[in-house]
């Protein structure tokens, strides 16, 4: 059994240390209220509790248990002495909060940090450098930049102030890159002007450079549209045609139109293949300043094309993107595996959803790709138009959605000075999200002790706490000058502002959004009503909770002209943190706090038996009330030989829900060559990954891909998320 020390590193659990600590506290008390038998009982009770936690406990949790057990023995003087000792030690530690964590990180034994992000390898120098900077930034943020009430609520897991490791800088979260403006009207990278590209492959190469620059100047995900690259297919077509005609002329042959067209289109396909391959490989091999590949989403929506010729060229690009993703990328052993990025997002619409529709062949290809590689994910154009004022657009990164454009409707005009602005047309590319603060709905419920009137009062208080924290994020961005990130603010990714100009006007009138995150609706409902939110009673209460979040955002928006929006938080490491905090505050409540994780957003719990179609239908009602972003998923077995079932699910998504995905398994063992599902097993109280064929448990010698937060993770996860993955039931 292991224990997590204060610096984040793991060590062997030693029950003798508990006995020694209690003995010292007892000896310091004049009357020595505890007998040796009492101390042995306290030690045994705490050790037993830790063994049954099904996860690695922290030093702080063990010390909380020691306090409780001492007081249970009515040894109040000993308890007071122990509490005073802990307090004095905490004051000493606060004098310098980061040194131990940074040193343990450099030595690669900081368990918390190593499992914080499933797409960052903590052994690599560039990742360590980013984590070191992050530890310093967290320390500055929590000690100096945030008021004590926010810091305290964050540490106790009542709320989560996201990305505190980047808060010290004036950075936003995620965005939709205005790639069209940058490619068509030029941009500047590293003080070098990049003009409009003269071929599709060059456009793709420039796009990857833009992606790397954007990723290095924000901390969240970014999305680009394949439609912004599609116009350069015809640029290459015309260029190739000139070359072909010249070749016919050189050999003195007649340039028959049919032959010329056939040669041109064949060469064009190779050009498109090369360009898409550039995006595919550059994105996963690029290393940004935060030590990871860019969190990139590629949006594929046929109706973004400006004319029929461009639409057909966009279809060629989509087809090639899907074919290359089906193939995958090679690992160090030369085996084709599933990459994490770019995430692909495919829009289901009238022109591709039915067998008799023109582009159904792309949808069939998408189904094959999902069955093999877990992407693309799917947006229903039909449902999105109903919920987003007739518009269809990409999410930023994995799930964060902009609010529908209102500044264009208000006639405010070209706020960002974009080169491709069209008056009267809704604008989405070039917009961004200011940041996220998440409310722990499970804590609000447990704090009410099942008194519903008390629950609503607590919820409102916690929402106002989140509001104050969100305002801090907003104020941190106010006054930011465009010179801080020229690629974003001056050269077109977000805006084309002047040097020295502030970004303030982009923080209001709905140009950007700011997100009220939420987590644990399933456990919140179960605690308050004793049933799942899939039941009628549970659903009714759950929808009221969701509406309360939306009502709060609406009030703040009207009062401040800032677009607050309800966001289904993609908890990764935070799900484990929230769980540990809940257990410390309320103990282990069956069905509520007895796991090492809490359920993401409005999702139905991973252990609940429900079929895929019912799950999507039920969750669609909640997704409507999460307009700032959310995604539903269904867990499915290997579907490579059953793409008809995948297509049926895609049709159901189109008819039912705005945004959904399918989770399959695509793993590889480098020791024995096994391809399939790597298992999760328990070893000395800790969950580990194991090849079911050869028993390999070396994480460095296996490739595991799992979707955990909307995007695919390809490293490994903390114990809370690992337990959640292990307990997922199949929905098909």
C-alpha positions in Angstrom: 0.0 0.0 0.0 1.2 3.5 -0.9 0.8 7.0 0.5 1.2 10.4 -1.3 3.5 12.7 0.5 3.0 16.5 0.7 5.4 17.1 -2.2 3.3 14.8 -4.4 5.7 11.8 -4.4 4.6 8.3 -3.5 6.1 6.3 -0.6 5.3 2.9 1.1 2.5 3.2 3.7 4.1 2.7 7.2 1.5 2.2 10.0 4.3 2.5 12.5 4.5 6.2 11.7 0.9 6.6 12.9 1.7 4.9 16.1 4.8 7.1 16.7 2.9 10.3 16.0 0.0 9.4 18.3 2.5 8.3 21.0 4.4 11.6 20.8 1.2 13.6 21.1 0.1 11.4 24.1 3.5 11.8 25.8 3.3 15.6 25.4 0.1 15.5 27.4 0.6 15.6 31.2 -2.1 13.0 31.9 -1.3 10.7 29.0 -4.9 10.0 28.2 -4.2 7.1 25.8 -3.0 3.6 26.7 -0.8 1.5 24.5 -3.9 -0.5 23.6 -5.7 2.7 22.6 -2.8 3.7 20.3 -2.6 0.2 18.8 -6.4 0.3 18.1 -6.1 3.8 16.5 -3.3 2.6 14.3 -5.2 -0.5 13.2 -8.4 1.4 12.5 -6.7 3.9 10.3 -4.6 1.3 8.5 -7.8 -0.7 7.8 -9.6 2.4 6.4 -6.7 3.2 4.1 -6.7 -0.4 2.8 -10.4 -0.1 1.9 -10.0 3.2 0.1 -9.2 1.5 -3.2 -6.8 4.3 -4.0 -3.6 5.9 -2.7 -4.3 8.1 0.3 -2.5 11.4 1.1 -0.6 12.3 4.3 -3.3 15.0 5.0 -6.0 12.4 4.8 -4.2 10.1 7.2 -3.7 13.0 9.6 -7.4 13.9 9.5 -8.1 10.2 10.4 -5.7 10.4 13.3 -7.5 13.5 14.7 -10.8 11.8 14.4 -9.7 8.5 16.1 -8.0 10.4 19.0 -11.2 12.4 19.7 -13.3 9.2 19.5 -11.2 8.0 22.5 -12.3 11.1 24.3 -8.6 12.1 24.6 -9.3 15.8 24.0 -6.1 17.2 25.4 -4.1 14.8 23.2 -6.3 15.8 20.3 -5.8 19.5 20.9 -2.0 19.0 21.1 -2.0 17.0 17.8 -4.0 19.7 16.1 -1.8 22.5 17.4 1.3 20.5 16.2 -0.2 20.1 12.7 -1.0 23.8 12.5 2.5 24.9 13.5 4.0 22.6 11.0 1.7 24.0 8.2 2.8 27.6 9.1 6.5 26.5 8.6 5.7 24.8 5.3 3.8 27.9 4.0 7.0 29.9 4.2 8.1 28.1 1.0 5.4 26.0 -0.6 7.0 25.1 -3.9 10.6 23.8 -3.3 9.8 20.2 -2.4 7.2 19.8 -5.1 9.6 21.1 -7.8 12.5 18.9 -6.5 10.3 15.8 -6.5 9.1 16.7 -10.0 12.7 16.9 -11.3 13.4 13.5 -9.8 10.3 12.1 -11.5 8.6 10.9 -8.3 5.8 13.5 -8.0 2.9 11.1 -8.4 0.3 13.8 -8.5 1.9 15.8 -11.3 3.0 12.7 -13.3 -0.6 11.7 -13.6 -2.1 15.2 -14.0 -2.3 15.2 -17.8 -2.6 12.0 -19.8 -1.0 13.6 -22.9 2.2 15.0 -21.2 5.2 12.8 -20.4 6.6 14.2 -17.1 10.0 12.6 -17.7 10.8 14.9 -20.7 12.8 18.0 -19.9 10.4 20.4 -21.8 7.4 19.0 -19.8 9.3 19.3 -16.5 10.2 22.9 -17.3 6.5 23.7 -17.9 5.5 21.9 -14.7 8.2 23.8 -12.8 6.9 27.1 -14.1 3.4 25.9 -13.3 4.2 25.1 -9.7 5.6 28.6 -9.2 2.5 30.1 -10.9 0.2 28.1 -8.7 2.0 29.2 -5.6 1.8 32.9 -6.7 -1.8 32.5 -7.7 -3.1 30.8 -4.6 -1.0 33.0 -2.1 -1.1 36.4 -3.8 -3.4 36.8 -6.7 -6.6 35.1 -5.4 -8.5 36.2 -2.2 -8.4 33.8 0.6 -12.1 32.8 0.3 -11.5 31.6 -3.3 -8.2 29.8 -2.4 -9.8 28.1 0.5 -12.8 26.9 -1.5 -10.5 25.7 -4.3 -8.3 23.7 -1.8 -11.3 22.2 -0.1 -12.8 21.1 -3.4 -15.9 23.2 -3.1 -15.0 24.9 -6.4 -12.1 24.4 -8.8 -10.2 27.4 -10.1 -8.9 25.9 -13.3 -5.5 26.3 -14.8 -4.0 28.2 -11.8 -0.6 27.2 -13.2 -1.2 29.8 -16.0 -3.2 32.4 -14.2 -0.2 34.6 -13.3 0.1 35.4 -17.0 -2.5 37.2 -19.1 -3.6 34.2 -21.1 -7.0 32.9 -22.1 -8.3 29.4 -22.3 -9.3 28.2 -25.8 -10.3 29.5 -29.2 -11.5 29.0 -32.8 -8.6 30.1 -34.9 -9.4 32.5 -37.8 -7.3 30.4 -40.2 -9.1 31.8 -43.2 -8.1 35.4 -42.5 -4.5 34.3 -41.8 -4.1 32.3 -45.0 -6.0 34.6 -47.3 -4.7 37.9 -46.0 -1.3 36.9 -44.7 0.1 36.7 -41.2 3.4 37.2 -39.3 5.3 34.4 -37.6 8.6 35.2 -35.7 8.6 38.7 -37.3 8.5 37.2 -40.8 5.6 38.0 -43.1 3.8 34.9 -44.5 1.9 35.7 -47.6 -1.1 33.9 -49.2 0.1 30.4 -50.0 0.3 29.3 -53.7 -0.5 25.6 -53.1 -2.6 23.4 -50.9 0.5 21.6 -49.4 2.1 25.0 -48.5 -1.2 26.2 -46.9 -1.2 23.0 -44.7 2.4 23.6 -43.7 1.7 27.3 -42.8 -1.4 26.1 -40.9 0.7 23.8 -38.7 3.1 26.7 -37.9 0.1 28.8 -36.9 -1.3 26.0 -34.7 2.1 25.7 -32.9 2.2 29.5 -32.3 -1.4 29.7 -31.0 -0.8 26.7 -28.7 2.2 28.4 -27.2 0.2 31.5 -26.3 -2.9 30.0 -24.7 -3.4 27.0 -22.3 -6.5 25.3 -23.7 -7.6 23.7 -26.9 -7.9 25.2 -30.3 -10.0 24.4 -33.4 -9.4 25.0 -37.1 -11.8 24.4 -40.0 -10.8 22.2 -42.9 -13.0 24.5 -45.0 -10.4 27.2 -44.6 -7.8 25.0 -46.4 -10.2 23.8 -49.1 -9.9 26.9 -51.4 -6.2 26.1 -51.9 -7.1 22.7 -53.5 -8.2 24.7 -56.6 -5.1 26.9 -56.3 -3.0 23.7 -56.6 -5.3 22.4 -59.3 -4.7 25.4 -61.5 -1.0 25.3 -60.8 -0.8 21.6 -61.7 -2.9 22.2 -64.9 -0.3 24.7 -66.1 2.5 22.3 -65.5 0.7 19.4 -67.3 -0.2 21.6 -70.3 3.5 22.6 -70.4 4.6 19.0 -70.3 2.3 18.1 -73.2 3.7 21.1 -75.1 7.3 20.0 -74.5 6.7 16.5 -75.9 4.6 17.8 -78.8 1.5 15.8 -77.8 -2.1 16.9 -78.2 -3.4 18.0 -74.8 -6.8 16.3 -74.9 -9.1 17.8 -72.2 -10.1 14.4 -70.7 -6.5 13.2 -70.4 -5.4 16.5 -69.0 -8.2 16.5 -66.4 -7.4 12.9 -65.4 -3.7 13.6 -64.9 -4.4 16.9 -63.0 -6.8 15.2 -60.6 -4.5 12.3 -60.0 -1.6 14.7 -59.1 -4.0 16.8 -57.1 -4.9 13.9 -55.0 -1.3 13.3 -54.2 -0.9 17.0 -53.3 -3.9 16.7 -50.9 -2.5 13.5 -49.4 0.8 15.2 -48.8 -0.9 18.3 -47.3 -3.1 16.3 -44.9 -0.2 14.2 -43.9 1.7 17.3 -43.0 -1.1 18.3 -40.6 -1.5 14.8 -39.2 2.2 14.2 -38.5 3.3 17.8 -37.7 0.6 18.2 -35.0 1.5 15.1 -33.1 5.3 15.7 -33.4 5.2 19.4 -32.6 6.3 20.3 -29.1 4.8 23.6 -27.9 6.2 25.7 -25.1 4.1 23.8 -22.5 5.7 20.5 -23.4 3.0 18.8 -25.3 1.5 18.5 -28.8 -1.2 21.1 -29.5 -4.7 20.2 -28.3 -6.1 20.6 -31.8 -9.6 19.9 -33.2 -10.2 19.8 -37.0 -13.7 20.7 -37.9 -15.3 19.1 -41.0 -18.5 20.7 -42.2 -19.4 20.6 -45.9 -21.7 23.6 -45.8 -18.9 25.9 -44.8 -17.7 25.8 -48.4 -18.6 29.0 -50.3 -19.6 27.3 -53.6 -20.1 23.9 -55.1 -16.6 23.6 -56.5 -15.1 24.3 -53.1 -17.6 21.9 -51.4 -16.4 19.1 -53.6 -12.8 20.0 -52.9 -13.6 20.1 -49.2 -15.0 16.6 -49.5 -11.7 15.5 -51.0 -9.9 16.9 -47.9 -12.3 15.3 -45.5 -12.0 11.9 -47.3 -8.2 12.1 -47.1 -8.2 13.2 -43.4 -10.4 10.2 -42.5 -8.4 7.7 -44.6 -5.1 8.7 -42.9 -6.7 8.6 -39.5 -8.0 5.1 -40.1 -4.4 4.1 -40.9 -3.1 5.8 -37.7 0.5 6.6 -36.9 3.4 4.3 -36.3 4.8 4.0 -32.8 8.5 3.5 -32.0 8.1 -0.2 -32.9 6.7 0.6 -36.3 3.2 -0.5 -35.4 0.1 1.5 -36.5 -1.6 2.9 -33.4 -4.2 5.5 -32.5 -2.9 9.1 -32.1 -4.4 11.5 -29.6 -4.4 14.5 -32.0 -5.7 16.1 -34.0 -9.2 15.4 -32.7 -11.6 15.2 -35.6 -15.1 16.6 -35.6 -17.6 15.6 -38.4 -20.9 17.4 -38.9 -23.9 15.2 -39.8 -26.3 17.0 -42.1 -28.9 16.4 -44.8 -26.2 16.0 -47.5 -24.4 13.1 -45.8 -26.8 11.4 -43.4 -28.9 9.2 -45.7 -27.7 6.4 -48.0 -29.1 8.3 -51.0 -27.4 11.6 -50.0 -24.5 12.9 -52.1 -21.8 12.6 -49.5 -22.9 9.5 -47.6 -19.7 7.8 -48.7 -17.9 10.2 -46.3 -20.2 9.2 -43.5 -19.5 5.6 -44.1 -15.8 6.4 -44.0 -16.3 8.3 -40.8 -18.0 5.2 -39.3 -15.1 3.0 -40.2 -12.7 5.6 -38.7 -14.7 5.8 -35.4 -14.7 2.0 -35.1 -11.0 1.9 -35.5 -9.6 5.1 -34.0 -12.4 6.6 -31.8 -12.7 9.7 -33.9 -14.3 11.6 -35.5 -16.9 12.8 -33.0 -20.2 14.0 -34.3 -22.2 17.2 -34.4 -25.8 17.2 -35.5 -26.4 20.2 -37.8 -30.1 19.7 -37.3 -30.0 19.9 -33.5 -27.4 22.6 -33.4 -29.4 24.9 -35.6 -32.3 24.5 -33.2 -30.2 25.4 -30.2 -27.7 27.9 -31.7 -30.0 30.4 -33.6 -29.6 28.6 -36.9 -25.8 28.4 -36.8 -23.4 25.5 -37.0 -19.9 25.9 -35.8 -17.1 24.0 -34.1 -16.4 23.7 -30.4 -13.1 25.1 -29.1 -10.8 22.2 -28.3 -12.8 19.2 -27.0 -16.2 20.7 -25.9 -16.3 24.4 -25.1 -18.8 26.2 -27.3 -19.1 29.9 -28.0 -22.4 31.6 -27.4 -24.3 32.5 -30.6 -23.0 35.7 -32.1 -25.0 38.7 -30.8 -22.6 41.5 -31.5 -23.2 41.2 -35.2 -27.0 41.3 -34.6 -26.5 44.4 -32.4 -24.6 46.1 -35.3 -21.5 46.6 -33.3 -19.4 45.5 -36.2 -15.9 44.3 -36.7 -14.6 44.2 -33.1 -11.4 42.4 -34.0 -10.6 44.2 -37.3 -10.6 40.8 -39.0 -9.6 40.8 -42.6 -12.4 38.4 -43.6 -15.2 40.1 -41.7 -18.6 40.2 -43.5 -21.2 42.6 -42.2 -24.4 40.9 -41.2 -22.9 37.4 -41.1 -22.4 35.7 -37.7 -18.8 35.5 -36.7 -17.2 32.6 -34.8 -13.6 32.2 -36.0 -11.3 34.5 -34.1 -13.4 34.2 -30.9 -12.2 32.7 -27.6 -13.0 31.6 -24.0 -11.7 33.6 -21.1 -11.5 30.7 -18.6 -13.4 28.3 -16.3 -14.3 28.0 -12.7 -16.2 24.8 -11.7 -18.8 24.2 -9.0 -18.7 20.8 -7.2 -22.5 20.0 -7.2 -21.9 16.9 -5.0 -20.4 19.1 -2.2 -23.4 21.5 -2.4 -25.7 18.5 -2.0 -23.9 16.8 0.9 -23.5 20.2 2.7 -27.3 20.5 2.7 -27.8 17.2 4.6 -30.7 16.4 2.2 -32.7 19.5 3.1 -33.8 20.8 -0.3 -34.5 24.3 0.9 -31.0 24.4 2.4 -29.6 22.9 -0.9 -30.9 25.8 -3.0 -29.5 28.3 -0.6 -26.1 26.7 -0.6 -26.2 26.3 -4.4 -26.8 30.0 -4.8 -24.1 30.9 -2.3 -21.6 28.7 -4.2 -22.7 30.1 -7.5 -21.9 33.6 -6.3 -18.5 32.3 -5.1 -17.9 31.0 -8.6 -19.1 34.3 -10.0 -16.5 36.2 -8.0 -13.8 33.8 -9.1 -14.8 34.2 -12.8 -14.7 37.9 -12.4 -11.1 37.5 -11.3 -10.3 35.6 -14.5 -12.0 38.4 -16.5 -10.2 41.2 -14.7 -6.9 39.4 -15.2 -7.4 39.7 -19.0 -8.5 43.3 -18.9 -5.7 45.7 -19.9 -3.7 43.0 -21.7 -1.9 44.6 -24.6 -1.8 43.0 -28.0 2.0 42.9 -27.9 1.8 40.1 -25.3 0.9 37.5 -28.0 1.2 39.1 -31.5 0.1 35.9 -33.3 -3.2 36.1 -31.5 -4.0 39.8 -31.2 -2.1 41.4 -34.1 -1.7 38.9 -36.8 -5.1 37.4 -37.2 -5.6 34.2 -35.1 -8.0 36.2 -32.9 -7.7 39.8 -34.1 -5.7 42.4 -36.0 -5.3 45.0 -33.3 -2.6 47.7 -33.3 0.6 47.5 -31.3 0.1 48.7 -27.8 -3.7 48.4 -28.1 -5.5 46.5 -25.3 -7.8 43.5 -25.9 -10.5 44.9 -23.7 -13.2 45.4 -26.3 -13.0 41.6 -27.1 -14.0 40.8 -23.5 -17.6 42.2 -23.9 -20.6 42.2 -26.1 -20.5 38.4 -26.5 -17.3 38.4 -28.5 -15.7 36.0 -26.0 -17.2 33.7 -23.4 -16.4 32.8 -19.8 -17.5 29.4 -18.4 -19.3 28.3 -15.2 -18.2 24.7 -15.1 -20.1 22.0 -13.1 -19.4 18.4 -12.1 -21.2 15.6 -10.3 -24.8 16.1 -11.3 -25.4 12.3 -11.1 -24.1 12.1 -7.5 -25.9 15.3 -6.5 -29.2 14.0 -7.7 -28.7 10.6 -6.1 -27.8 12.1 -2.7 -30.8 14.5 -2.7 -33.4 12.1 -4.2 -32.1 8.6 -3.7 -32.4 7.8 -7.4 -30.6 8.3 -10.7 -31.3 11.3 -12.9 -32.4 8.8 -15.5 -35.6 8.3 -13.4 -38.5 10.8 -13.7 -38.0 12.1 -10.2 -34.3 12.4 -10.6 -34.5 14.0 -14.0 -36.9 16.6 -12.8 -34.6 17.6 -10.0 -31.5 17.4 -12.2 -33.0 19.7 -14.8 -33.9 22.2 -12.1 -30.3 22.3 -10.9 -29.1 22.8 -14.5 -31.7 25.6 -15.0 -30.5 27.3 -11.9 -27.0 27.4 -13.3 -28.3 28.9 -16.5 -30.4 31.5 -14.7 -27.3 32.6 -12.7 -25.3 33.0 -15.9 -28.2 35.0 -17.5 -28.3 37.4 -14.5 -24.6 38.0 -14.6 -24.6 38.5 -18.4 -27.4 41.1 -18.3 -25.7 43.0 -15.5 -22.2 43.0 -16.9 -22.4 42.5 -20.7 -20.1 39.5 -20.4 -21.2 36.1 -21.9 -21.2 33.7 -19.0 -22.2 30.2 -20.1 -22.8 26.8 -18.4 -20.0 24.4 -19.3 -19.8 20.6 -18.6 -16.3 20.5 -17.2 -14.1 17.8 -18.6 -12.6 16.7 -15.3 -9.3 14.8 -15.6 -7.1 15.1 -12.5 -9.8 17.2 -10.8 -12.2 14.3 -10.6 -9.8 12.6 -8.2 -9.2 15.8 -6.2 -12.9 16.4 -5.8 -13.4 12.8 -4.7 -10.7 13.0 -2.0 -12.0 16.3 -0.7 -15.6 14.9 -0.5 -14.4 11.9 1.5 -12.5 14.1 3.9 -15.5 16.4 4.4 -18.4 13.9 4.5 -16.9 10.4 4.7 -17.8 7.5 2.4 -21.5 7.8 1.4 -22.6 4.8 -0.6 -23.4 5.8 -4.2 -22.2 9.4 -3.6 -18.7 9.7 -2.3 -17.5 6.0 -2.2 -15.5 6.2 -5.5 -12.2 7.7 -6.3 -13.9 9.9 -8.9 -17.1 11.9 -9.4 -19.1 11.8 -12.6 -18.3 14.4 -15.3 -20.9 17.1 -16.0 -24.5 15.7 -16.5 -23.3 12.3 -17.6 -25.1 9.1 -16.5 -22.8 7.2 -14.1 -20.4 4.9 -15.8 -21.7 1.9 -13.8 -25.3 2.3 -14.7 -26.7 -0.3 -17.1 -28.3 1.5 -20.0 -28.3 1.0 -23.8 -26.6 3.5 -26.1 -29.7 4.9 -27.7 -31.5 5.5 -24.4 -28.3 7.1 -22.9 -28.0 9.6 -25.8 -31.8 10.4 -25.7 -31.8 11.0 -21.9 -28.6 13.0 -21.9 -29.8 15.2 -24.7 -32.2 16.9 -22.4 -29.4 17.9 -20.1 -27.0 18.8 -22.9 -29.5 21.5 -24.0 -28.9 23.2 -20.6 -25.2 23.1 -21.0 -24.8 25.6 -23.9 -21.2 26.6 -23.0 -20.1 23.1 -23.9 -20.7 19.4 -23.2 -20.3 16.1 -25.0 -22.1 12.8 -24.5 -20.5 9.4 -25.2 -21.5 5.8 -25.5 -19.1 3.0 -24.5 -18.9 0.3 -27.2 -16.9 -2.9 -27.8 -14.8 -3.4 -30.9 -17.0 -2.2 -33.8 -14.7 -2.7 -36.7 -16.8 -5.6 -38.1 -20.1 -3.9 -37.3 -20.0 -0.4 -38.9 -23.7 -0.7 -39.7 -24.4 -0.4 -35.9 -22.0 2.6 -35.8 -24.0 4.2 -38.7 -27.3 3.6 -36.7 -25.8 5.4 -33.7 -24.7 8.3 -36.0 -28.2 8.5 -37.3 -29.6 8.6 -33.8 -27.1 11.4 -32.9 -28.3 13.4 -35.9 -31.9 13.1 -34.8 -31.4 13.5 -31.0 -28.4 15.3 -29.7 -26.1 18.1 -30.6 -22.7 16.6 -29.8 -21.7 13.0 -29.1 -18.9 10.4 -29.5 -18.3 6.7 -29.4 -15.6 5.2 -27.1 -13.9 2.1 -28.4 -10.6 0.4 -27.5 -7.4 0.5 -29.5 -4.4 -0.6 -27.5 -1.1 -2.3 -28.3 1.4 -4.2 -26.1 5.0 -3.7 -27.2 6.2 -6.8 -25.4 4.1 -9.4 -27.1 2.4 -7.6 -30.0 -1.1 -8.0 -28.5 -3.7 -5.7 -30.1 -7.0 -5.2 -28.3 -7.9 -3.9 -24.9 -5.2 -3.6 -22.2 -6.8 -4.4 -18.8 -6.8 -2.6 -15.5 -6.0 -4.8 -12.5 -5.4 -4.1 -8.8 -1.9 -4.5 -7.3 -1.3 -3.8 -3.6 -4.3 -1.4 -3.4 -3.2 0.4 -6.6 -4.8 0.1 -10.1 -2.3 -0.7 -12.8 -2.5 -1.5 -16.6 -1.8 -5.1 -17.7 -1.6 -6.8 -21.0 -4.1 -9.7 -20.8 -1.9 -11.8 -23.2 1.5 -11.6 -21.6 1.0 -9.9 -18.3 3.2 -6.9 -19.1 2.7 -4.0 -16.6 5.4 -1.7 -17.9 3.5 1.4 -19.0 6.5 2.5 -21.1 6.1 -0.7 -23.1 2.4 -0.4 -24.1 0.3 2.0 -26.1 -3.1 2.7 -24.5 -5.6 5.2 -25.9 -8.7 6.1 -23.9 -11.1 9.0 -24.2 -11.5 10.6 -20.8 -12.4 14.2 -21.2 -13.7 14.6 -24.8 -10.1 14.2 -26.1 -8.1 11.0 -26.3 -5.4 10.4 -23.7 -2.3 8.3 -24.6 -0.2 8.5 -21.5 -1.7 7.4 -18.2 -4.2 8.6 -15.7 -4.4 9.2 -11.9 -6.0 6.6 -9.7 -9.4 8.3 -9.7 -9.7 8.4 -13.5 -8.3 4.9 -13.8 -11.0 3.6 -11.5 -13.6 5.4 -13.6 -12.3 3.8 -16.8 -12.2 0.4 -15.2 -15.8 0.6 -14.1 -17.3 1.7 -17.4 -20.1 -0.6 -18.7 -20.8 -1.2 -22.3 -23.8 0.6 -23.8 -24.0 -1.6 -26.9 
